[in-house]
Amino acid sequence: MMRIGMTYDLRSDYLAAGYSEDETAEFDRDSTIAAIEGALAAMGHEPLRIGNLSSLVNRLGGGERWDLVFNIAEGLHGFGREAQVPALLDGYRIPYVFSDPLVLALTLHKGMTKHVVRALGIATPDFAVVASPADLDKISLPYPLFAKPVAEGTGKGVNGASKIRDGAALAAVCGELLATYRQPVLVETFLPGREFTVGIVGNGAAARAIGVMEVVLLEKAEAEIYSYQNKENCEELVKYLPVADPEAKLAESVALASWHALGCRDGGRVDLRSDALGRPNFIEVNPLAGLHPEHSDLCILAGQNGISYQALLTEIVDAALVRTGLGRRSGRS
C-alpha cells in the first residue's frame, strides 16, 4: 500500500469564494474527486486529499509527505498555472502522476504547442497569435478562420461566433476575447472535417491509444463547433461515437506522434480535426484530461472500448509507478 496524495482544484470551493461559473469551468466537481479517491483505494492504496496549490504549500510546510501524488490541479493564474503543483513537488522530490512542469506550461499555451508540433512535421492548421488589436493587420490567413483564447480549456471562449468569415467579425471576436480573458487569441484556419479525440495511456514505447472517439454535433447544438455550450450540455447536444475507420486510425497515429513529440506522461487526450481532404490535424493536447466517470471525454472513450473507470485509473497509476521507479504495485480491477 502506498500513501497517495491528491492535488486538485475543486469547483465548489472557488464558486463559494466568489469566482464565476466561467472562471471555474475547468475545475473538478466533488464527485470527480470522490471517484478518483475510490479508485485509488480499490487499488489497495491509501488516498489522502490535499487540494489546491495553497493547501499543498501549507501541508508541505507542515512536514507532510506522500509516496506519490495524483495531480490534476489546473491552477488559476498565468500561463504556468498547471505547472505550479508539479514544480513544487519536483522541488520536494515527491513523485507524481501525469506530466511535468515543462509539458504543462508548454501545452497550456496552444500557440506555442502548435509551433513545436509543426516544427516536428506534425500537421496542424495554419495559425496566428493575436496579442493586441494591432496584430490583426498581420494576419494573411484565408477565411473561414477559427478563434479562441490561447490558454483556456473546456471550450471557454468558444461559441457560435468563433467561426469567422470576414475581417469585421475577426476584429469583433478577437476584441471581445482579449477583453474577457486578458490573454492572446489563437486564430487558425477553420477545418471543415470530422472531429476526433484520442485517449492515450502510458509512456515511451509503452504508450498506447486506448481508442478514438468522434464528436458529432446534433441538430440543436451550436453548429460546426465543439463549443462551451455544447460541452456543458453534451447529453442533449453531442453524440460520441467510437470509430476505427481508416481516417480514425490516421487520427490515432497523429495523436501518438504528438504525445511523444511533446513529452506527455502517463495518460491524457489529443484532439484532432480533419481538413477538407480527410487528413486529421493536431488541434491541442490535454495532458490533464478530465476524469469525471460519466462526463469526461477520456472516461467516455475508455468505456466505449471496454475499459472501466477503475481499469483506466489503474493503468494510469501503473504507468506512473513504472516511470518513477516505484514499481507496479496496484492491482487490476
Secondary structure, DSSP 8 states (H G I E B T S, - for coil): --EEEEE--BHHHHHHTT--TTTTTTSB-HHHHHHHHHHHHHTT-EEEEEESHHHHHHHHHTT---SEEEE----SSSTTGGGHHHHHHHHTT--EES--HHHHHHHHSHHHHHHHHHHTT-----EEEESSGGGGGG----SSEEEEETT--TTTT-SGGGEE-SHHHHHHHHHHHHHHH-S-EEEEE---S-EEEEEEE-SGGG-EEEEEEEEEE-TTS-TTS--HHHHHTHHHHEEEEE--SHHHHHHHHHHHHHHHHHT--SEEEEEEEE-TTS-EEEEEEETT----TTT-HHHHHHHHTT--HHHHHHHHHHHHHHHHTS-------
